[in-house]
Amino acid sequence: MKERVSGGLIVGYVILVILALVYIYPFVIAVSGSFKTDAEANGDPMSLIPQTFTYAAYERLFTGDLPLWAANSAFITIVVTVFRVFFDSLAGYALSRLKFRGRGFVFAVFIAVLAVPSVVLMIPRFLVIKELGLYDTYGGMIIPLLATAAGVFIMKQFFDSIPVSIEEAARIDGAGVFRTFWSVTLPMASPALITLTILSFQGSWNEFGHFVISRQSPELHTLTTGVGSLVSGALGSGTQFPLKLAAAVLMTIPVAIVFFIFQKRIMSTTEGAEKG
C-alpha cells in the first residue's frame, strides 16, 4: 500500500512539474528574447540562451516613453485599487446587513452584470464618458473602474459568513452603521479584502479595452496601451521582438511582486483563523 501511495505521489509530482514547465516556458522565452538582438530574435526565437547578450531593448524603453506609461499606470492603479476596495466593501456590507426594500432585486442585478461580457459595455461606456465631458482625461480613465459587480459580490458573500451577533456589542455601545462596519466587521474581512486588493490591482494594471476607448492623447498612454502601440508597429518599424518582449516582462514585475507579498498574508490570515 505504501509503495502504491509513494508511486502515486511521484506520478502526481511529475505531472505537476511538467504542467509548471509548460506554463512557465513562454515567460522564460520572453525574458530570453528581450536580451537578444533583432536579428537573433527573428532567426532563432525559441532559444533560451542569447548568443549575443544585449540590454539595447531595455535601454531604448527607458529612454523613450516607458517611464511616462509606467507613471500613468501606477497612478491609475493605486487610485482605482484603493477606492474600489472601499466602495465594493461598502456596497457588499449594505447588501449583507442593511434591510431595505428591493435588496434582493439589487443583488440580482449585480449577479446579472457578472454575466455580461465587458466588451459589450465598451460602446455604451464610451458614449457616457464623452457625454459627461470626461473623454481623454484621467477622470474618464479612473471613475468607471472604481467599483465592480464582482468585487461587491465577493465582499457581500464574505460579510454573510460573519455572524451578526458579533456586531451587537458595538450597537449596544451606541455605534452607528458606518462605525460598526469600519471598526468591527471590516477588520474581520481581511482575507476578502486582500483577495479584492490583488484582483483590483491586477485588473486595473492590466486593463486595456477601457483605456483604449476612454483616452486618445499619447501622454495618457498606460503600459498596456503603450505596449499595444509597440505590438501594432505604431512606434517603430519591423518586428522589434526584443523591444516588445522587454516591455511585456517589465509589465509583469509589479503584479508578480504584489501577488507574492499578499499571498503570504492570505496564508497567514487563513492559518490564524483556523487556529482561532
C-alpha positions in Angstrom: 0.0 0.0 0.0 2.8 2.4 0.9 4.6 1.6 -2.4 1.4 2.4 -4.3 0.9 5.7 -2.4 4.5 6.7 -3.0 4.3 5.8 -6.7 1.1 7.8 -7.0 2.7 10.8 -5.3 5.7 10.6 -7.6 3.5 10.4 -10.7 1.5 13.4 -9.4 4.5 15.5 -8.8 5.9 14.7 -12.2 2.7 15.8 -13.8 2.7 19.0 -11.8 6.3 19.7 -12.8 5.5 19.2 -16.4 2.5 21.5 -16.2 4.6 24.1 -14.4 7.2 24.0 -17.1 4.6 24.3 -19.9 3.2 27.3 -18.1 6.5 29.0 -17.3 8.2 28.3 -20.7 6.6 31.2 -22.6 7.6 33.6 -19.9 11.2 32.3 -20.0 11.2 32.7 -23.8 10.0 36.3 -23.3 12.8 37.1 -20.8 15.5 35.4 -23.0 14.2 37.1 -26.2 14.3 40.6 -24.5 18.1 40.3 -24.2 18.6 39.2 -27.9 19.4 41.3 -30.9 16.6 41.9 -33.5 18.3 39.5 -36.0 18.7 36.7 -33.4 15.2 37.1 -32.1 13.8 36.8 -35.7 16.2 33.9 -36.7 16.1 31.8 -33.5 13.2 32.9 -31.3 12.9 29.7 -29.3 16.5 29.5 -28.0 16.7 30.1 -24.2 20.3 31.5 -24.2 21.0 34.6 -26.3 24.2 34.3 -28.4 24.7 38.0 -28.2 23.6 39.3 -24.8 22.4 42.9 -25.0 20.4 45.5 -23.0 19.5 47.5 -26.1 15.8 46.8 -25.8 15.6 47.9 -22.2 17.8 51.0 -22.8 15.5 52.1 -25.6 12.4 51.6 -23.5 13.8 53.6 -20.5 15.0 56.4 -22.8 11.6 56.5 -24.5 8.1 56.9 -23.3 8.1 53.9 -20.9 8.6 56.0 -17.7 5.5 58.1 -18.6 3.5 55.0 -19.3 4.6 53.4 -16.0 3.8 56.5 -14.1 0.3 56.7 -15.6 -0.3 53.0 -14.9 0.9 53.3 -11.3 -1.2 56.4 -10.6 -4.4 54.9 -12.0 -3.8 51.5 -10.5 -3.3 52.9 -7.0 -6.3 55.2 -7.1 -8.5 52.5 -8.6 -7.4 49.8 -6.1 -7.9 52.0 -3.0 -11.3 53.3 -3.9 -12.6 50.0 -5.5 -11.8 48.1 -2.3 -13.5 50.8 -0.2 -16.7 51.2 -2.4 -17.1 47.4 -3.0 -16.8 46.8 0.7 -19.4 49.4 1.4 -21.8 48.0 -1.1 -21.2 44.5 0.0 -21.9 45.4 3.6 -25.0 47.2 2.7 -26.4 44.2 0.7 -25.4 41.9 3.5 -26.6 43.8 6.6 -29.0 46.6 5.8 -32.6 45.8 5.4 -34.3 47.8 2.7 -36.9 47.2 0.1 -35.6 45.8 -3.2 -32.4 44.4 -1.7 -32.9 41.1 -3.4 -33.5 42.7 -6.7 -30.4 44.9 -6.4 -28.3 41.9 -5.7 -29.8 40.0 -8.6 -28.8 42.9 -10.9 -25.2 42.6 -9.7 -25.3 38.9 -10.5 -26.8 39.7 -13.9 -24.0 42.2 -14.6 -21.4 39.5 -14.0 -22.9 37.5 -16.9 -22.5 40.4 -19.3 -19.2 40.3 -21.3 -17.2 43.5 -20.7 -16.7 44.0 -24.4 -20.5 44.5 -24.8 -20.3 47.5 -22.5 -17.5 49.3 -24.2 -19.5 51.4 -26.7 -22.1 52.5 -24.0 -19.3 53.3 -21.7 -17.6 55.4 -24.3 -20.8 57.3 -25.0 -21.4 58.0 -21.4 -17.8 59.2 -20.8 -18.0 61.5 -23.8 -21.3 63.0 -22.8 -20.0 63.7 -19.3 -17.0 65.5 -20.8 -14.6 63.0 -19.3 -13.1 61.7 -22.5 -9.3 61.9 -22.8 -8.9 62.7 -19.1 -7.7 60.9 -16.0 -11.3 61.1 -14.7 -12.7 59.2 -17.7 -10.0 56.5 -17.2 -10.4 56.1 -13.5 -14.1 56.8 -12.5 -15.7 53.9 -14.4 -13.3 51.4 -12.7 -13.9 52.5 -9.1 -16.4 49.7 -8.4 -17.1 46.3 -9.9 -20.0 43.8 -9.6 -17.5 41.0 -8.9 -16.0 42.9 -6.0 -19.3 43.7 -4.5 -20.3 40.0 -4.8 -17.1 38.8 -3.1 -17.5 41.2 -0.2 -21.2 40.5 0.2 -20.7 36.8 0.4 -17.9 37.2 3.0 -19.9 39.5 5.2 -22.8 37.0 5.1 -20.4 34.4 6.7 -19.7 36.7 9.7 -22.3 36.2 12.5 -24.5 39.3 13.1 -24.1 38.7 16.8 -20.5 40.0 16.7 -21.8 43.5 15.8 -24.3 43.6 18.7 -21.8 44.8 21.3 -20.9 47.7 19.1 -24.6 48.7 18.6 -25.1 48.5 22.4 -22.2 50.9 22.8 -24.0 53.3 20.5 -22.0 52.8 17.3 -23.8 53.7 14.1 -23.9 51.6 10.9 -20.7 53.0 9.4 -18.8 52.8 12.7 -19.8 49.2 13.1 -18.8 48.5 9.6 -15.4 50.2 9.8 -14.4 49.2 13.3 -15.9 45.8 13.8 -16.9 44.0 10.6 -14.3 45.3 8.1 -11.2 44.2 10.1 -12.7 40.7 10.2 -12.9 40.6 6.5 -9.2 40.9 5.9 -9.0 37.7 3.7 -11.7 39.0 1.4 -10.1 42.5 1.4 -6.7 41.1 0.5 -8.2 39.0 -2.3 -10.1 42.0 -3.6 -6.9 44.1 -3.5 -5.0 41.6 -5.5 -7.8 41.3 -8.1 -8.2 45.1 -8.3 -4.5 45.8 -8.6 -4.1 43.1 -11.3 -7.2 44.1 -13.2 -6.5 47.9 -13.3 -2.8 47.4 -14.1 -3.6 45.1 -17.0 -6.7 47.0 -18.1 -6.6 47.6 -21.9 -10.0 47.9 -23.5 -11.3 50.6 -21.2 -8.2 52.7 -21.7 -8.5 52.4 -25.5 -12.0 53.9 -25.5 -11.5 56.5 -22.8 -8.4 58.3 -24.0 -6.7 59.5 -27.1 -3.7 61.7 -26.2 -0.3 60.0 -26.3 0.6 61.5 -22.9 -2.3 59.5 -21.3 -0.9 56.1 -22.5 -0.7 53.4 -19.9 1.7 50.5 -20.1 -1.0 48.3 -21.7 -1.9 50.8 -24.4 1.7 51.9 -24.9 2.9 48.3 -25.4 -0.1 47.7 -27.6 1.2 50.5 -29.8 4.5 48.8 -29.9 3.0 45.5 -30.9 0.9 47.2 -33.6 4.1 48.8 -35.0 2.9 52.3 -34.4 6.0 53.4 -32.6 8.6 51.8 -34.8 9.3 49.6 -37.8 10.0 45.9 -38.2 9.1 43.2 -35.8 11.2 44.6 -32.9 10.6 41.3 -30.9 13.2 42.2 -28.2 11.6 45.6 -27.6 8.1 44.1 -27.3 9.2 41.3 -25.1 11.2 43.6 -22.8 8.1 45.8 -22.3 6.0 42.7 -21.6 8.5 41.5 -19.0 8.6 44.8 -17.2 4.8 45.0 -17.1 4.6 41.7 -15.2 7.0 42.6 -12.4 4.8 44.8 -10.3 1.8 42.4 -10.5 4.1 39.5 -9.6 5.5 41.4 -6.6 2.1 42.4 -5.3 0.7 38.9 -5.7 3.6 37.2 -3.8 3.5 39.7 -1.0 -0.2 39.4 -0.4 -0.2 35.6 -1.0 1.8 35.3 2.3 -0.7 37.5 4.1 -3.6 35.4 2.8 -1.9 32.2 4.1 -1.1 33.7 7.5 -4.6 35.1 7.9 -6.2 31.8 7.0 -4.0 29.9 9.4 -4.8 32.4 12.2 -8.5 32.0 11.6 -8.2 28.2 11.7 -6.3 28.3 15.0 -8.8 30.7 16.4 
